Amino acid sequence: MEDGQGRAEQEKPNRQGSLMSFVEKWSPITFLIPQGTGILATILFQLDWQFRGSEIIATIVWILTILLLAIFGVIYIVKIILFPKAVRSEVTSDIMALCCLSSPSITFGTIVNMVALVCAKAWGPSWGMVAYVLSWINVFIAFVVAVGVPYTYFRRTPPGIDSVPPSVLLPAISPLTAASACGIVCYKGELSARLQVPMIITGYVLLGFGLADSVTLIGAYMVRLVNGGFPNKSQLWMNYILVGPLGQASAALQLLGKAASTPGNMTFASYNRGTFITASAGQVLQTVGTLSGLLIWSYAAWWMLFSLAMTVHLGFFADGGIRKYSLSAWSSVFPWASLYSHLLVGTALTMD
């Protein structure tokens, strides 16, 4: 009996030590998982070619996204509380870990999308107001991420032009996803024109934040490739991140234009103030959004094909190929889904 109690007492500290070690080693890269499931839920719910049970599957994936974000967020908060020095060292020395702190904001944007799509449709306009409030919270977080994360890595861990990683684009995806959410909430939330107009304008401001940042950083990455700085095999999946901001920008342009001018919604026509917020301006925004969205989507498609060629050549044929799985592979889910969502969802909405 005494020996059994002694072993139990020894195992208890070991279990506690293992749990603490698990929390200490928890990486922000894990936030890429709910980021991927969130965009998949949004796409499944909006597909024109619905199959039996597709909306149920989308709702399940959405709930899974909420649970994953909540669980991973709690674990990381515990890590911040218990191991503040380790967290500080991680985010000031590992640019990948730092940039992945943008993923919760991106994931939250996809969750807001589904509140407008699922709850407002099922339970009425009051849930559209819930989505509206959540969207403003998301807007604030996106602005903080879009400025705070880049400033931190420029100040603390500047990678240099010859080693700039694709992950630096993650902070730019945050405001673009928030802009897309603004469009969906206004289009599907059954809100008044007085509520929609400020959100639509803010969505365009978010587009300016994210798109300018994205184009600049994609250019920097292109310079790296021109200088022969191809990524190693462990970073190949990260190349698809280059597609993410372009796909989200394309979708946001079309969704915001659609929200401003949709028949039956006619936000700008209903508001009708000044020289910009008018019915004719709303129609122009929709037309320009469709055209510019297609152009940006084409650029995203080029990067997707280029990244796919790089993955096939360097990942499967050169020097033995990719030998093991890593969490960074999840970074390819959101860009693929963003590109697909524009092609089959955004274009379907604007071209009917």
Salt bridges, closest charged atoms under 4 A:
GLU11 OE1 - ARG15 NH1 3.88
GLU55 OE2 - LYS121 NZ 3.20
GLU90 OE1 - LYS79 NZ 3.19
